[in-house]
Amino acid sequence: MIKVLRILNRFNVGGPTYNATYLTKYLSDEYETKLIGGEKDDSEASSLYMANDLGIQPEIIYEMRRSMDPIQDWKAYQEIKTIIKKYNPDIIHTHASKAGAIGRLAAISCKVPVIVHTFHGHVFHGYFNPVTTRIYKTVERYLAKKSSAIVAISDLQKKELSTIHKIVEVDKISVIPLGFDLTPFTENTEEKRTSFRTKFGIEDNELAIGIIGRLVPIKNHQLFIKAAQHVKKNSNTPVRFVIIGDGESKKDIQELCFASGLSFHDGTSNDAEVIFTSWIKKIDWALAGLDIVCLTSLNEGTPVSLIEAQAAGKPIVSTEVGGIKNVVLPNESAFLSSVENETLFLENLMQLVDNQKLRNTMAGCGTAMVMGKFSYQVLVKNMETLYSRLLKE
């Protein structure tokens, strides 16, 4: 039995948790996997239900949090070393930055035979100040040298790691996209649509335009509110705007709604123009009720919401940042624009709002692509191939 210790940054909703839980559950019987990870931030939605739904009981490292804290990080490092010595894994696979640093340092100290790390975001620009970024790159270069393999989740990320930021040699990188169970997004869609729209008071003749994700500055919800104001002013189509998620910027976004002349409401049935739903676990249910999906981020890794939107057959309007071009079909399933070109973003959205035929044409364009590229079965197969090669080496 090959033993894998899988270490996750923290159990918050997002691509890393999907990746880690599906790999923990579905690797072949020759693998035994133990999943551990840090505690989510207070403003984030817990993703432990994803593990529990798959029958996985992960171990929480409460000292490992998102923010830098030398004392807590040291405690997390010591705790992970204790787990390694007790579990005696053949492979340690870390996911995302904090887990990658603490987990790999512990693995190096304990002389674990195979060390793998997956980069889940485009973290070398847009998140930290220049000094912090330089330090971060130096640490990552050291850890990459000590790793058996680095997993990039897209070709763009591979280029960033090897060529642009020179973190690791190109021959040490394997590109393995994220994997999901996307079948729920194609099942019982009419029933889900009726249920969602009834709960939030959205009429049959109203377009529902949604955005999904943490309410934090880098997600740039200001552009979404600007788009809502623009559509309200320039289109005769009845439209409701749905903000799915929660976070530190919620109050600021609501104040912007007020300043923009947009009515808003927290929760269920209401006639407000902007609806704040907070977190929704069953995103397939929510997407069934939407007509257009937006993403306004200043930076992204692999945006799960856009993969799921295409699985659900929803046209997309998004900023073109990070790994977004790797998960959509530009001008087929999604209209993209640079962060700086807000005018084009608004024009792209207006095209879809006022043209039902265009919405219908774009709706199914990305479904087959995401079903083939981002299934958990493909993820598991590719990861087993990598593990097998590394163990032989």
N, C-alpha and C positions, 0 to 999 in steps of 0.2 A: 504493500500500500504506500503510495506516494503522498506525503503529508504537505499541505499548503497552508501557510498562515497568511491570510489576506487582511491588510490593514487599510482602513478607510479614514479619511480626514475627520468626518463627522457625519452623523446620521441625519442629514437634512435632505429635503426633496431636491433631486437633481440627477444629472447623468451619472456621476460616480456611484451613487447608491444603486441605481439600476444595474450598472456594470458589475459591481461587487456581488450583489445578491444573486443575479443570474449565473455568474460563474461559480459561486458557492453552491448553488442548488444543482446545476446541470452538468458540471464536469463528469466524465465517465466514472464508473465504479472503481477504477484503479486509483482514483484520487480521493483523499479525505481532506476536507477544508474546514478550517476554523476561521470565523470572521470576527474581527474586533474593529473598534473605531471610536472616535471621539464624540463628545457631546455637542449637540446643535446649539446655536446661539438662541437667545430668548426670542428674537424677532423672526426666527425661521420656523417653518413647519417641520415636524418630525417625519422622518422616512422609515421609522422602525416598522410601521405597518407593512411596508414592502417585504421586509425580511420575514415578518411573522406570517404574512399571507402565503409564503413559500415554505413554511415550516422551519424556518431558520431562527435560532436563538443566539444572536450575536452578544459578545461581551463588550460592555461600554467602558472606555477609558475616560473617566470623568475629568481627569486633569488635562486632556488634550482638547483644547478649544481653538476656535478660529484665530483669535487675536494672539499676538506674541506676548508671552509671559515666561521669562526665564525660569522662575521657580516651578511653575506648573509644568512647563515643558520638560524640565529635568525629572520631575516626578513621573511624567508620562513615559519618558525614556527608560527609567528604571523599571517601571511596571511592565513595559513591553519586553525588556530583557528577561524579566522573571518568567513571563509567558513563553518566550522562546525556549528558555532552558527547560521548562516543564513539558512543552509540547514537542520539542525537537523536530522542527519542520525540515523537509528537504528543499522547499522553496518558500521564500518570502516574497509576496507581491504587494507593493504599496500603491495606493491610488490617491493622486492629487498632492499638493505641495507640503502641507504640514505632516501628513502621514509619511510622505516620501522622505522628508528630512529625518524625522525622529525614528521612523521605522527602519530606514536603511542604515542609519548610524548604529542602531541596536543590532541589526543583522550582521553588520561588519564586525562589531565587537564580539558577537557570539559565533563568528565564522560559519554562518549559514552557507551551504554549498551554492545555491542559486538565488540571486537577488534580482527581481524584476520591478520596474516602476512604470506606471502609466501616468503621463501628463494629460490632464483633463481640460485644461484651459490655456488660453493664450495670455500667460501671466507676465510676460517680459515687457509689456507696454500697457499703459492705461490704468494700472492698479497702484503702483508705488511711485515715490519720488525718485529722482535719478540716483541718489546715493544708495538708497535701499535696494534699488534695482541692481546696481553694480555688485553689492554684497550678495544679493540673492543669486546672481549669475555665477559668482565665484564658488559659492556653496554647491550649486547644482552641477558645476563642472567637476568638482571633486567627487560628488556622489555618483555622477554618471561613470567616471573612471572605475569606481568600485562596484558598479552594477554589472550583472551578467547581460542584461538587455534592457532597452528602453522601448516602451510602447507609445507610439503616437496615434491619435485617434483620427488623423486625417493627413493627406499628402502635404497640405499647407503647413501643418504643425511639424511634420518631419523636416520640411525646408527651414522653418524657423529655428528648430533645435540644432540642425547640422550646419546650415549655411549662413543664416542671418545672425543668430546669436552665438553660434559656435559652442554649444553646450556639450555636444557629444558627436563622435564620429558617425558618419552616415551608415556604415555597415553594422552598427550596433542597434539600429532602430528598426523595429517592425511596425508597420502600419496596420492596426486592427481597429476598425470603427466600433463605436458603441453598439450594443444590441438590446432590443426591447421585445416584449410581447405586444405586437401591434394589432392582433386580431380583434380585441374588443372595440377598436375604433371603426370597424366595419360591420358590427353586429347590432341589431335592434335600433338602428339610428333614428327612425321616425318616432318610436316610443320614447327614446331618450330626449329627442328634440322637444317633443310636446311637454314632457315632464320638466325639463330645464326652463323652458320659456314660461310655463305656468308658474313655477316657483318664483321667478324674478319679474313677473308681470310684463313680459315682452309679447306684443301682439303679433299675429300672423303676418300682417302687412309691414311690420317693422324690420329693418335690417339690424342685426346684432353684430357689432364689431368689437372684438375682444383682444386683450393683451394678457399674457400669463407670465408670472414671475415675481421675484422678490421686489418689494417696493423700496428700492435703494437707489442712490444717485446714479450709479453706472448704468442702470436700466433706462434712464432718461425718459421717465414718464411725462415730463414736461412737453415733449414732442407729441405724445399721444393726446394730451389735453389740447394742445394747439391744433391738432388734426380734428378733434371733436368740434372745436369752435369754428374751424374753417368749413367743415361739412355742414354744420348747422346754418351757417351764413350763406353758403353757396349752392346748396342742393335742396330740391323739393322732396327728396326721398325721406320718409320717416326713418330715423336711425336712433338706436340706443347703443351706448358704449359701456362695455363690461370690463372691469379691472379685476382680474383673478390673482390673488396673492396678498401678501401682507409684508410689513416691514417698517423701518425707521422713518421712511419718507411719506408715510400715509397722510399725516396731518398736512404736510407741505403741499401734497398733490391736491388734497381737498380744498385747501386755501386757494390754490391756483384755479380750481374749478369755479369757486365763488367769484374770484377776480375776473374770470373769463366769461361770466354770465351763464354758467352751466349749472343746472340743478344736479345735486348728487344725493345718494342715499347709501347707507350701510345695510346690506342684508337683502331680504326677500322682496316680495311683490310691492312695487311702487312705480310711479310714473316718472321718476327722475331720469334725466338724460344720461347721467353717468352712474353706474351701479358698481359699488365696491362689494365683492362677494366674500372677501378673505380667501383662505386656502380651500381648495376643493380637492379631495382625494381622487375621486373618479373623474379624471380629466376627459375620458371618452364621453361621459355624460354631458359635460360642459361644452365640449367641442361640437357635439351633435346639435346643440342649440345655437351655435354661432354661425355667421355667414361669411365673415372675413376675419382673418387673424393678423394682428400687427406685432411687430417687434421693433423697438426704438433704441436699442442698446448702443452705448458708446464702445463697448467691447464684449465679445462673446467667445466661448470655447466652441463646443458643439451644442447648439441650442435645441434642447429636447422638445420644446414647445413647437418648433417648426417641423420637426420630424413627425410628431404626433398630429399636427394640423394637416399635413399632407396625407398621412394614413387615413384621417377622417374625411379627406376630400375637400379641404377648405383652401381657397386662394389666399395668398399671403402678400402683405406689404411690409417691407423690412429695410432697416439700415444695412449697409454692406460692410460688416466688420468681422474680425476674427475668422471663425470657421464657417460662417453662414453660407458662402458660395459652395461649400462642400456638401451641404445637406439639402439644397433646393435646386430646381431647374430654372435659372434666371430667364425671365420673360415667358416662361411656360407655366410653372407652378407659383412663381413669385416675382413681384416687381421689387427691385433693389435700388437703393440710392445711397450716396455717401452721407456720412453724418453731417457734413458741412452743408449739404444741399437739401435743406428742409423744404424748399419750394418743390423740388421734384418728388419728395416723399408725399407731400400734400396732393400733387397732381396725380401721382400713382393711385392714391387712395380714392380720389374723386372719380378716376376712370372706372374703378370697380363699383363704387357706390351707385353711379348713374347708368351702368351698363350690365343688365342681368345676363345677357348672352355671353359677355366676356367672363363674368363670374362663373357661369356654368362651364365654359370652355376650360378655364384654368383649374376648376375644382378637382378634377381627377388626374391631372397631369403628373403629379408627383407620387401618386399612391404606389404604383408598381415599383418605382425606384426605391422608395424607403422600405417597402416590404422585402425587397431582395437584398439591399445593402445593410440594413440596420436590424435584422432579425437576431434574436438571442442565439438561435441555432448556429448561425454563421460565426458569431462572436466566440461561442464555446469551441467550435471546431478549430478555428484559427489559433485560439489560445492553447489548446491541447497540443497542436503541432509545434508551437513555440516552446512549450514546456518540455516536450519530448526531445527536441533538438538540444536544448540547454542542458538537460540531464545527461545526455550522451557525451556532450563536450566536457 
